[in-house]
Amino acid sequence: MKTINLNTSALDLAEKELIKKASDEFDRGDYIHAFDHFFSIYNQGVDIQGLQLSIGLCCLKLNKRRQSRLFLFREILDYPNNTEALGILNDQILKINGQTIVKSFNQTEWPEKIPEISLILIVKNEEKDLARCLSSFRDIVKEIIVVDTGSTDRTVEIAKSFGARVEYFEWCSDFSAARNESLKYASCDWVLRTDADEYIEDSQKAKLLHCVNSNFADVYICPTISQTRHGKQVDNNVRLIRNHLGVKYRFPIHETIIFSVKELGLTQCVANIEFQHTGYTFEEEGADVKKSKRNVDVCEKYLATHPDDYYVHLIRDLFLLNTSLHEAAIHDFEDVIQKLPDDSLSVRYLGLAYITLLNHYILQKRDVDLSRIILEMQTDFFFDFRMMQFIGEVYLYTKGDLKKAHKFLTWSSSRESKTSDFEGHFPLSKYNKWASLKLLAETMVLESDFEKARRIFLKAEKIVENYESDELSDEYLVEERRKEKELNSLSADELRARSQTQREKGEWFDSYRLTIRAASKSKLNFQDYLNMTYCQIQVKNYGLAHTLLDDAKILEPKSALIPNFESLILVQENNYAKALEKAVDAFVKEPSNQNFQNNVQEIAKINELSPVEAIKKVGLNWIKTNRITDGLFALIMYLKFQPDDTEIQKVIQKYTK
């Protein structure tokens, strides 16, 4: 093993000897002791390229594959140029999730050779939508197969009017069983799977036919566009399957072929062929709750005989979130993630569980659990740049950890895919290469690397200028390009003036980011820090607010505004005792400031004290903790309100002799 360069001053002699010993143990096949020795150096805080790679390789040899992926990814976060770690990590994720490629098809003319495709559907009482569905597909498929699961309306009649082969299947509360039944009757080279409330527009048909002819993959995953009460929803679904390969659907609900595809070693392609879905358009209020309860029952029935199936657990818990059993879903998510198999697929529902838990932990201020779930997320979804950008945002805004935010944003800004299983949570309009770069530039400003921040902002402008996307509208891109060009052209003073205007309007994030832009051109001053802190308090990003105040304190360590702002944050964090101390600190420094007086009064009330009692309590506590001067100032101020308090007079006399 030669993953660590021992010719470095970053290691002392004892550390070099221990690393050499661990490397020799690894080469002899003694992976347990090699791991122990590498990990002991890591625990001592040694930061050197190759160390986490070495730990990851030991874990891999010990068959601890999840742990291995985590250390390999952390190696790349710290040392992005470590191609060995990246190669091993990509190889591991390929073995777990299989081969997936991304390909766009933009042809508008039909191909000379029309591929043979079987359209398959499972239906029940679909007379309202079926004709539109079959009409949209019939000119691009050779055969239509409709498996009816018990219709009592005109569904079968409509299917036959389109020349469909109709087969019958007794419903058994298992969508995968019905899907597999429909696969049995498909005779063409390719199978196109759809539902009765879906259809394809003419503009997508040539693309689909060229896609099938391309032979890039065995399975094609395509976006499904749904119109809901809350707007457009985009989901990626398997649509095209090469026939006669033994592919099977699994699971009774949210049935999938991905496990079968992985086992068979097939290649998947994420393509840009859009399907339209209307099933959610006219849903009545409360329909999703009823559907969730029904689907939970289906999952419960399955889990009674398959209790360790993490996939169905995740599906059930996501449905539970729509019911009164929200907390039960959270607890089960936690349990499922703790028990994930080493080679669990990075399925969409696992990602949704992570996003749910992360937001829950932020809301509940469960910082330890938040840190833990972030580790799990990067283990399973390090390759999803949008999710890594999201983690970077959490480190930046929620935790105020600039160093870790910088690492994740560096990673996400160097990668991009225009498709994602989490479009509803991380839309391409906000999670893209230039957005990651601008966030990275933010961290550069806050780390006082203003020149590099300025260069990154200019790089982001060039990327958005040259960006082409089927998913983003031309109007959106034109506006983004205009904004970036304008912001980079404005002076620091002009940007600060705009920031002030946006702050007056209550546009907190806009104000904050305009100040960041200004600072990239003229550095951050004390007022900048205060303005940005105020904005972050308003949007409840208390981690970053604390970080900003710490930096402001370096510039003006004696300013009364620092403890005043700190008290505002601590109140929001429900740390009322500490908030009171900070409020009194500000007031003692500037007793004539009416805002500081009001702040003490409000926080004292929360602590069930009068303002005068609050000043006395804080002053005495400061003296006890050896902040003698501050304590005396507070007590002297207290005596102005309570001049007859002989006990406090004695305390002051004791420390002023």
N, C-alpha and C positions, 0 to 999 in steps of 0.2 A: 504493500500500500504506500503510495507516494502522493497523498492529497494535500499535505501541509509542507510548506517551505520552512525548514528549520534554520535557514540562514537569515534570520531576522532578529532585530533588536527588540521586537515586541514580546519575545519569550525570554525568561531567565533560564539559567542552566538546568535547574531542577525540572522545569516545565518541558524543556527540550528532551531531557532524558526520559521523562514519563511518556511523552508523545512517541518517541522512538520505541519504547517498550510496548506501548499499545499497538503500534504499527506492526511490530514483529509478531505480537500475539495474533493479530488479525491474519497475517500471512500464514501462520501455523494452523489457522482454523479455530483458535481459541477466542471466539467472538464475544463470549460473556465477559471475560476479563478485559478484552480490548474495549468493549463498550463502557465498562466501569471506569477505566482509566481515562478514556476520552471525555466521559461525562463529568468526572471529577474536575478536570481542567476547565470545562465549560462552566461548571457551577462556581468556579472561582472568579468568573467574570472575564476570562481571557477572550479577547475579540481578535480572531485571526482567520484569514481565509482558509477554508478546507476543514476546519474543526467540526462544524455542523454537518458537512458532507461526510466526514468520517463516522460521526455518530449515526447518520442516516444509513450508511452502508452496513454498519454493525447491526442495526435494527432489521435491515433487509435480510441479512444472513440468519438472523434469529427468528425470521418469519413474523416480525412485528411491522406489518406493512403500512398501517395507518401512521404509526409513530415515525416510520422511515420517511413517508411523504412529507410530514410536518417539518422534520429537520432539513430535508432537502430543499423545501421551499424557503425556509428561513435562511438557509445558506445563500439562495439566489437573491432574496430581498436585501441581504447585507452586501453581497458581492455579485451584482448582475452579470458580470463578465465570466462567471464560472460556468463554462459551457458543459463541463463534465457533469455537474449537478443537474443542470437543466436537461441534458440528454437522458440521464437515469430517471428523472422525475417524469418526463414525457413518456418514456418507455413504460413506466408503472401505470400511468393513467390510461395509456393505450390498452394495456392488458385488462384493466378494470372496465372501462367504458366502451372499448372497441374503437374501430376506425370511423371517424366522422370528418367529413370535409364540407366546405361551404362553396357553393357555386351559384352564380347568377345566370339566368337564361333570359335573353331580351329579344329573341326573334319575333318578328311580327308576321312573317309568311309561313304557311304550313310547309312541313318537309315533304319531299317527293315520296319518301317511304313512310306510310302511316303505320305505326306499330299496332300490334294486336293487344287490346286491353279488355279485361273483364271488369265491369263495374259491379261492385257488391254492396248491398244494403241489408240491414236488419230493420224491420218496421213493425209498428203496431198502431193502427188508427191514425194514419198519416195523410188522409184524403185532402187536407188543407194545403199541404206543402209538396206532396210527392210529384205532381205533374210538373211543377216548376223545376224541381230537382232533375228529373229524368229528361226533360226537354233540354236542359242546359248541357247535359253530358252525352246525349245519344249520338251526336255527330262525331265524337272522338273515341267512342268505344265500339268494340265488335259485338259484345254481348252484355246483357244486363241480367243480374241475378238478384232477386228479391226474396229474402227469407222472412216470412211472416210469422210473428209470434203470438197471434191470437186476435187479429183485427175483427171488428164487428161493423165497420163502416165500408166505404167504397175503395179502400186501399188496394185490395187485390185486383179489383176490376180496373183501376187506373193503371196499375203496374202492367197488367196484361195488354192494355191498349197501346203501350209503348213496346210491345214485343218482348217483355221481360219473361224470363223463366222464373216461376214462382214456386218456392219450396216452403214447407211448413215445419215449424219447430216449436215444441211445447215449452213455454217460458218457465225457467227454473231459477229466476233471480240471479242469473249469471251471464253478464254481457260477453265475457270471453268465450263461453260455450256457444253462444249464438253466433259470434263472429267466426269462430272456427268452423261452425256448420256452413256458413256462407262461403268460406274458403274452399270447402270440399268440392263445390260445384264449378269453380272457376277453371276454365280450360285454356285460356289465352296465356301468352308469355308473361304478361304483367297484370297485376290486380290493382284496381283503383278503388279505395275504400271511401265511402261517404255516408252521410245520414240524410234522411228525407228533408230536414229543415236547412239543408246546405245546397249551394249551387255554385257554378263557376261562370264568370263573365267571359264574353267573347274575347276580350283582350288578353286573357290568360291561356287560351287554348293552344295557340301555336307554341308558346313557351313550354307547356306541358308535353306536347308531342316531341319537341326537340330534346327535352329533358330525358324522356324515356329512351329515345334513340342514342343518346350520348354514351350510355353504358358507364357513366362515372361511378355508379354505385348500385347496390342491390335493393336499397330502401331509400325513399325520398321523403323528407320531412318538410312540410310547407306551412306557411302562416295561415291561420283561420281568422277572419275579421268578423267580430260579433258586435252588433249594436245593442247596447244595454241602456237601462234607465240612467246610468251614470256616464255614458259616453262610449267611445270605441274601446274594444278590448281585443288584444291580439294574442293568440295562443299558437304554438307550433304543434302540429299533429302529423303522425305518419299517414301518408296518402297513397304512395305507390310502392308496391312490393313485387319484386321479381318472383314469379310463380315457380312452384315445384321444387323449392329449396327446403321445405320442411318447417317453415316459419309458423309459429303458433302464438295465439293470444293467451295471456294469463291474467288471472284475478277477476273477481266477479263484478267489479266496478272500476271505472277509469282503467279499463283493460288495456294492456300494452303488449307489444312484441319485442320491446328492447332487450329483455332478458334472453329471449330466444335468439335474437339477432347476435347478441354478444357470444352466446354459446356456440353458434354456428360459424362464427368468425366472419360475418358479413360486413360490408361497408355501407355506412349511412351517408347521405348527403342532405344538407340543409339547403333547400332551393327557394327561390323567390316567387313561386307560383301561388297566387292568393286564392283562397276559397272563402266564400261568403256564408255567414251563418245568421239565421234570423230567429233562432229558438228562444233567445232572451228578450227579444224586442218588445213583446206584448205581455211579458210575465206580470201577473198581478202582484201588488204589494204583499209581502209575506210569503210569496211562492218559494223563495229560496230557503226559508226556514223549514217549510213543509218538506221540500225536496231533501234538505240536509238530514232531517230526522229519518226519512225513508232510507237514505243512503247509509246512514249510521247503522240502521238495523241490518242492512245487507252485509256491511263490514263485520258487525258483531257475530253474525251467523258464520261467516268464513273464519274469523279469528277463534271461534270455539273449537275448531279442529286444526287450526294453523296458528297457535298462540304466539309464535316467535317470528312471524312474517312482518318485517319492518315496513315493507311497502304499504301493506293494507293498514297497518297501524297509523302511518303518516296520513293516508287518505282519510281514515275515520276521524283523526284528530282535526284535520282541516275542516271537515264538515261540522265537527263539534263546536268549532269557533263561531258558527252561525246560530248556535243554540244557547240555552242558559248554562250549559256545562263548559263554559269557556275555560275555567280554571282547571278542570279535569283534563282538557286538551293540552294545556301548558305542561302539566305534570307528566302526562304520557309522552309528549314530545321529549322532555328531558330524559325520561327513562329509555326511550327508543334510541336516542343519540348516544347515551352511555353504553348501550349494548350493540351498537352497529358492528356488523362483521367487518373484518379488515378490508375486504374487497367489495364492500357495498357500492352499488352503482350510484353515480352522482345524478340521481333522478330529480326532476323538477320539484317533486313534492318534498324531498329532503331540503332543497334550497328554500322553499317556502316556509318550512318548519324553522330553519335557521333565521330567516328574516323576521318571522313572528316572534321567536324567542329574543332576538337581539332588541327589537323594539320594545318588548315587554320589560326586559332588564333595564333599558334606559329609563322607561317610565317609572319603574319601581326603584330606581337608583341602586340596583344590585350590581355593583361594580365588579366584584369578583366573578360572578356568573357571566357578566358581559365579557370580561377578558377570556374566560374559558370558552364561550361559544364562538368568539372570534377565531380562536385557535382551531376549533372544529371546522369552521367555515373555510378557512384557508387550506385545510387538509383535503377537503372534498371538492372545492370550487376555485382553486388557485388559478385555473385556466380561464375562468369567466371574468374578463377585465372589468365588466360593470360591477360585479359583486366586490371585486377588489377595490374599485374606486369608492364604492359605498363604505367599505371598511376604512379606507383612507379618510373619508369624511367623518366617520365616527371618531377616529383617533384625533382628528383635527378639532372638530367642534364640540363633541361630547366629552372627550377626555382631555383635550388640550395638550396632547402629546405630539409635539411637532416632529420629533425624530422618527417615530413610527409612521406618522401620517406621510412624511416625506418618502419613506421606503415604499409604502403601498402605492402612492401616487406615481412614483417613478416607474414602478412595475406596470401599473394600469395604463400609463401614458405611452408606454412602449409597445402596447398590443391593442388590437381592436378587432372585433367582429361586429358586423351590422345586424346579426341575429342574436336573439337571447330568449331563454325560457322565462325570463322575468321582466318582460317588456312592461307589464302593468305596474311593476314597482320601480323599474329603472328604465324609463323611456329613452330612446336614442337621442331625443332632443336635449337631454340633460346629462346623459351618460355616454360620452363619446371621447375621441382622442383629444380634441381641443379643450373640452371641459376638464379632463384630467390634467392637461398641461396648465390650465389656468389655476387649478387648485394647487398644483405643484409650485407654481409661481407664488401663490399666497404663502406657502410655507417658507419659500425663499425670502420673501419680504420679512416675515416674522422672525426669521433666523438672521436678519440683517445682511443677507447677501443680495443687495439691491441690483447690482449689475447683472447677475445671473437671472434674477426675476424679470428684469426688463427684456433680456434676450428670449426668455421663455414666452413671455406675452407676445413678442413679435413672431415667434415660431408658431404659436397658436393661431395668430392671424393668417399666416401663410397656409396652414392646414385647412382652416375653414374656407379660405379663398378657393382652394383646389378640390374641395370635398364634393364628391358626387354620391348620391344615394337614391335608391328607389323608395326607401321608407320615409324620408323627410321631404316635405313639400318644397317646391322651388321658392315660394314666398318666404318660408321660414329661413332657408339658407341665404336668400338675398338680404333679409333683415339682420341675420347673424353677421354676415360679412360687413354690412354697413356699420354695425355697432363696434366690431373689433377695430376696423380701420379708424373710426372716429375716436374711440377711446385712446388708441395709441398715438393719435395726433394731438390730443389735448395736453396742455401744460399741467404741472402739478397743482398750481393755484386754481386753474379751471376745474380740475377734477375734485379738489377739496370744496369748491363752491357748489358743485353739483351734489357732492355728498351731503352737505349741509341742507340743501333743498330737499333731498330725498329723506333725510332724517326728520325734517319738519312735517313731511307727508306721512311719516310712519312706515316708510319703505326701508326697513332696517337692514336687510341683506344687501340691497342696492347701495345704501349709504356706506356700509362696511366695505364692500368690494371696491367702491370708488375711492375710498381712503387708501386701500391697499394699492390700487393703481397709481395714485398720487405718490405714495411712498416709494414705489419702484423707480420714480424719477427724482425724488428729493429726500429720501430717507424718512423714517418715522420720527415725529416729535411727540412731546408729552401729551399735547392735546389730541393728537391722532389716537394715541393709546386709549385715552379716556373716551373719545367718541366711539371707537370700535368696541370698547368694553360695554358701553351703554347699549349699543345695538345688539350685542350678543346676549346681554341680560334680557332684552326684550323678546328675543327668539328662543330663550331658555337654553342656550348653549353655555352652561355655567363652567364647564371644564376649560374652554377657551377663554372665557372671561377672566378666570383666575390667572391663566398664563399671561394674558395681556397686562393685567395689573402688576404681576411680578416684574415684567419688563419695564412698565411705567415707573415702578419703584426705583429702578436703577437710575433713571433719569432725574427723578425728583423724590428722593427718599423721605423727605420731611413733609411732603404735601399732605394736607388734611383730606384731600379728595380721595387718596388711596384707601384709607380705612373706611371712609364713607361708602365708597363703591363696594368694598368688601362686605360691608354690613348688608347691603342690598342683595348681594348674591347669597349670603349665608341665610338670610330670611327665607329666600326661595328654596334653599336646601333644607329648611326646617331646623337649622342649627341656631336656635334662638339665643342660647347663652353666649356663644361666640359672636353672634351678630350684635348683641348688646355691647359687648366689649369693644368691638370695632366702631360702633356708633358713638360711644362715649369717647373713644380715642380721637375721632374726628372733631367732636364738640370741644374737647379740652384744648385741642390745637387751635381751633377758631371758634371761641364761644359766641362771637357776635353773628355767626352765620345762622340765619333763621332756618334754612333747610336742615342744617345739622341738628338744631334744637328740636325741630319737628320729628326728625328721624329717631332721636333718642326717646322722645315721648311715645312714638308709635311702637317701638321695639320693647320699651319698658313695659308697656301695656300688655304685650304678648307674653312677657315674662311675669305678669301679674305683680308689677312693681310700679311705684310712682317714679317719675323721672329723677327726683332727688335721691330716692332710695337706690335707684339703679347706679347713679354716679358713685354713691358711697360703696356699694357692693363691688363695683369694678375696681375702684381705687384700693380698697382693702385687699382684693385678690391680687392686684399688681404688686403690692408690697410683699405679700406672702410668696410670690413667685420671683422676687428679687428685681422687679421693675420699679425700683424705689422712686426715682425721679418722676416717672409717669404717675405712680400711685399718689405721690404727694400733691402733684398738680391737681389731680382729680379730687382729692380730699379737701384741698384748699378751696376749690370751686364749690364743693358740697357745703362747706361752712358758710359761704355767702348766702345760702338758702336756709341753713340750720346753724346759726352762730352760737347757739347755746348747747351744742352737743359736746360736752366736756370729754367724753371718751375719745372722740376723733381729735379734739384739741391735744390730748395727751399723746396720741399716735404721732401727730405732726411734730410735736415738741421732741419726741424721742429721736426722730430721724433728722432733725434740723439743728441739733445741738452742735 
